[in-house]
Amino acid sequence: MQQNFLNNFPLESRETVSRLYDTILERSLMQAYQRLDDAQKSMMATIFNTDNEESKKNFLKEYVGDLQDIMIKETKKIIEEIKKKPAN
């Protein structure tokens, strides 16, 4: 999916957009992880250390909820952080 998403951007922007996407995803997953109890955290670590995308998707759906919603909130936070930084 990410590769198709990147094709919407000019070639020179794709690396930056990819890093931004990775940052948003990482922050979203960390936020979701922090909400879990210890047993769920252990389960998440086990599942996310595999290549089984279906298991990851099912875990997120069952224990996290809508990852896309979390990612939208994290994107908004990043935008606000960028706005607060002084221009160079």
C-alpha positions as CSV (number, residue, x, y, z in Angstrom):
1,M,0.0,0.0,0.0
2,Q,2.7,2.5,0.9
3,Q,4.4,2.0,-2.5
4,N,1.1,2.9,-4.3
5,F,0.7,5.9,-2.0
6,L,4.2,7.1,-2.8
7,N,3.5,7.0,-6.5
8,N,1.2,10.0,-6.0
9,F,4.3,12.2,-5.2
10,P,7.1,13.5,-7.3
11,L,10.1,11.3,-7.4
12,E,12.2,13.8,-5.5
13,S,9.7,14.0,-2.6
14,R,9.1,10.2,-2.1
15,E,11.9,9.6,0.4
16,T,10.7,12.5,2.6
17,V,7.1,11.4,2.4
18,S,8.1,7.8,3.1
19,R,10.0,8.9,6.3
20,L,7.1,11.0,7.4
21,Y,4.7,8.1,6.9
22,D,7.0,5.8,8.9
23,T,7.1,8.4,11.7
24,I,3.4,8.7,11.8
25,L,2.9,5.0,11.8
26,E,5.5,4.5,14.5
27,R,4.0,7.1,16.8
28,S,0.5,5.7,16.2
29,L,1.6,2.2,17.1
30,M,3.4,3.4,20.2
31,Q,0.3,5.3,21.3
32,A,-1.8,2.2,20.8
33,Y,0.8,0.0,22.6
34,Q,0.8,2.3,25.6
35,R,-3.0,1.7,26.0
36,L,-2.6,-2.1,26.2
37,D,-2.3,-4.2,29.3
38,D,0.8,-6.3,29.8
39,A,-0.6,-9.4,28.3
40,Q,-1.8,-7.5,25.2
41,K,1.6,-5.8,24.9
42,S,3.3,-9.2,24.9
43,M,0.9,-10.5,22.3
44,M,1.4,-7.4,20.2
45,A,5.2,-7.8,20.3
46,T,5.0,-11.4,19.3
47,I,2.6,-10.7,16.4
48,F,4.5,-7.7,15.1
49,N,7.8,-9.7,15.0
50,T,6.3,-11.9,12.3
51,D,5.6,-11.2,8.7
52,N,2.0,-12.2,9.0
53,E,0.2,-9.0,7.9
54,E,-3.3,-10.6,8.5
55,S,-2.5,-11.3,12.1
56,K,-1.2,-7.8,12.6
57,K,-4.4,-6.4,11.1
58,N,-6.6,-8.6,13.2
59,F,-4.8,-7.7,16.4
60,L,-5.1,-4.0,15.7
61,K,-8.8,-4.3,14.9
62,E,-9.5,-6.3,18.0
63,Y,-7.3,-4.5,20.6
64,V,-6.5,-1.1,19.2
65,G,-9.5,0.0,17.1
66,D,-9.2,2.2,14.1
67,L,-5.5,2.7,13.4
68,Q,-6.3,5.1,10.7
69,D,-8.0,7.4,13.2
70,I,-5.0,7.2,15.5
71,M,-2.7,8.1,12.5
72,I,-4.9,11.1,11.6
73,K,-4.6,12.4,15.2
74,E,-0.8,11.8,15.2
75,T,-0.5,13.6,11.8
76,K,-2.4,16.6,13.3
77,K,0.0,16.6,16.3
78,I,3.0,16.6,13.9
79,I,1.6,19.5,11.9
80,E,1.1,21.5,15.1
81,E,4.7,20.6,16.2
82,I,6.0,21.8,12.8
83,K,4.0,25.1,13.1
84,K,5.5,25.8,16.5
85,K,9.1,25.4,15.3
86,P,10.8,28.6,14.2
87,A,11.6,29.0,10.5
88,N,15.3,28.6,9.6
